[in-house]
């Protein structure tokens, strides 16, 4: 009897809740709505002038981990494993080539962004010219990223250092040749600037209208510390 | 869009068309330590095998701590350990493969009571021998041989005298108090100068000897120890004599003399003669003098403005000028031998003790240490490229060294413990 009443009461309560919920439902959920991203921002005031400065960046990390010779024990690793150069192994040209090819491919995909027109721009369009300039800007930034110089060079000498490196770039962005055309007189610096260009290669394939120029005359970079 | 246009303009402005070839300009190099491979020393005879161990440890530390090099781990070396020491016998490709830009090879031999070391330095890319140098040292002190050879390499690159044959002084807690020690730059070969009592604030005397404040008499006065004789009192005045500092030419002494609540800086002869008061602030403290490299000025600490701050003045007390205005607890100045900056200890708003430098000309404060335990009591190397300091990182207070701009912080290879107040002199 009581169980029957209790069940009936519960059924009634659930029914009322469902009906009320349907009558007073809020706005329908928008399933296509993009998630709203919220990020915490610091509204804080600038650091008090009276306080001692803090380092903005963490102190430079310790020197990169040295190459370690790992003894290979037990069964041979599968072919897909990265090969560790053994003492007598010669650099595998094939492997390097594959790597460069892969890099070239990614380079090709990275097409320069299309520029929007300017109100007072050239009516015949100067996209090609701008693209060329943009390519030189790109060259600058990839070479600069590799512009590492030994700090054994004396500070007084750093001020007068200046070297020019000239290089030619192939259609696929490969480095055809590179040379220090105006040495600084400091061998360490000259080697460093040469290495900066070599390490930056291969480059993104150049846009069509400057390919010939880059292949024939090449490009020069003047380095100063 | 606007930003992109400006960026484009910057690129265009740096593109110069000349001789049919486009010329770009790049500046702002990343200066970084040179990757250096130091091959294990080769021994030419049985007798040089024992000293080779200490020699090698000292040489490796010198290169690692001086801030110029990134010393590569030998575990990664691909070259044969028995590889020769001449350019024709070295397979440079194997050194290139481990990332070395320079390679050091050494060879040891016994020559009577001495151990002789031959060092060759190679540029790995060109495979060329750049430096060949031979030195010798008593077989009982192979570290000295390492320091001499490391100095030759240092000088080859920087054209400056290296710091490896300099000496340092520091104090260490003992069972009965605190003792003064003088050692090699790396804390090795330490000689105990005092024996018992409390001895603090050592100052190396140019040309030899060390001065320090000692409680060996009734009051803490200034003593000097030279040679093997007993320490002699140099200055006994007021209630306490602290912070002795000798001018770089070794002729003059600056010291702080306390009387009651007041401490003033005095200047006089290096033998403690003709002492004259050069600060005069009545109710405040003026302490920790440090000479400028030209001997014409002094940096010091004063609390005349309410909190301890770094000041500079002429060696005669003229033109006293406050240099630090940030922080409320700035102490222990050390004037760079290059003249441009003064290193000091500061307590920041988090109550952490850290090291800073202040530019003498424009008062710009730069932080050197951060979030690495407590760091105090900086002192410059005689060539101004390094700073030694005490740190509590890693447990215990020990000596550490870093470059003048705060890079490459590394502990001295010495026993930790309560080590304080380093001084550093040629």
Contacts between the chains, C-beta under 8 A, distances in Angstrom:
chain1	res1	chain2	res2	distance
A	49	B	326	7.1
A	50	B	325	7.2
A	50	B	326	6.0
A	50	B	327	7.7
A	51	B	326	6.1
A	51	B	327	6.8
A	51	B	348	7.1
A	51	B	349	5.4
A	52	B	326	4.9
A	52	B	327	4.1
A	52	B	346	5.4
A	52	B	348	4.8
A	52	B	349	7.4
A	52	B	354	7.8
A	52	B	356	6.4
A	52	B	365	6.4
A	52	B	367	6.8
A	53	B	326	7.1
A	53	B	356	7.8
A	53	B	365	5.8
A	53	B	366	7.0
A	53	B	367	5.2
A	54	B	348	7.8
A	54	B	367	6.3
A	54	B	370	6.5
A	55	B	367	5.2
A	55	B	370	4.9
A	59	B	370	6.9
A	59	B	372	8.0
A	59	B	406	6.7
A	59	B	407	7.3
A	59	B	409	7.5
A	60	B	407	6.0
A	63	B	33	6.8
A	63	B	70	4.2
A	66	B	72	5.2
A	66	B	73	3.6
A	66	B	75	7.1
A	66	B	76	4.6
A	66	B	98	7.3
A	66	B	99	7.5
A	67	B	76	4.0
A	67	B	97	7.6
A	67	B	98	5.1
A	67	B	99	6.4
A	68	B	73	7.1
A	68	B	75	5.5
A	68	B	76	4.9
A	69	B	75	6.6
A	69	B	76	5.7
A	69	B	77	7.5
A	69	B	78	6.9
A	85	B	78	7.2
A	85	B	97	6.4
A	87	B	78	5.5
A	87	B	80	7.8
A	87	B	94	7.4
A	115	B	4	7.8
A	116	B	1	6.3
A	118	B	5	7.8
A	130	B	8	7.1
A	133	B	8	6.6
A	133	B	11	5.9
A	133	B	12	5.3
A	133	B	15	6.5
A	134	B	8	7.0
A	134	B	11	7.3
A	136	B	11	6.4
A	136	B	15	5.3
A	136	B	22	6.2
A	136	B	24	6.0
A	137	B	7	7.5
A	137	B	8	7.2
A	137	B	11	3.6
A	139	B	24	6.7
A	140	B	11	6.9
A	140	B	14	7.3
A	140	B	24	5.2
A	140	B	26	6.0
A	143	B	26	6.2
A	144	B	26	5.2
A	144	B	28	6.9
A	147	B	26	6.2
A	147	B	28	7.4
A	147	B	29	5.1
A	147	B	30	6.2
A	148	B	29	7.1
A	148	B	30	4.9
A	148	B	31	8.0
A	148	B	32	5.4
A	149	B	29	4.2
A	149	B	30	7.0
A	149	B	31	5.4
A	149	B	32	7.4
A	150	B	31	7.4
A	150	B	32	7.1
A	150	B	33	7.4
A	150	B	34	3.9
A	150	B	68	7.9
A	150	B	101	6.9
A	151	B	31	4.2
A	151	B	32	6.1
A	151	B	33	6.0
A	151	B	34	7.2
A	151	B	67	7.5
A	151	B	68	6.3
A	152	B	34	5.1
A	152	B	68	4.8
A	152	B	69	7.4
A	152	B	157	3.8
A	152	B	158	6.6
A	153	B	31	7.6
A	153	B	157	7.7
A	154	B	157	7.8
A	154	B	158	5.4
A	154	B	159	5.8
A	154	B	160	7.4
A	158	B	31	8.0
A	164	B	23	7.6
A	166	B	21	6.8
A	187	B	123	7.4
A	188	B	34	7.9
A	191	B	101	7.9
A	191	B	123	7.8
A	191	B	125	5.9
A	191	B	126	7.9
A	192	B	29	7.4
A	213	B	20	8.0
A	213	B	22	7.5
A	217	B	20	4.9
A	217	B	21	4.3
A	217	B	22	7.8
A	218	B	21	5.9
A	219	B	21	6.4
A	219	B	22	5.0
A	219	B	23	7.5
A	219	B	24	6.7
A	220	B	21	5.5
A	220	B	22	7.2
A	220	B	23	4.5
A	220	B	24	7.2
A	221	B	23	7.2
A	221	B	24	4.8
A	221	B	25	7.2
A	221	B	26	5.6
A	222	B	23	6.2
A	222	B	24	7.3
A	222	B	25	4.9
A	222	B	26	7.3
A	223	B	26	5.3
A	223	B	27	7.3
A	223	B	29	7.5
A	224	B	25	7.4
A	224	B	26	7.7
A	224	B	27	4.5
A	225	B	27	6.7
A	225	B	28	7.9
A	225	B	29	4.7
A	225	B	31	7.5
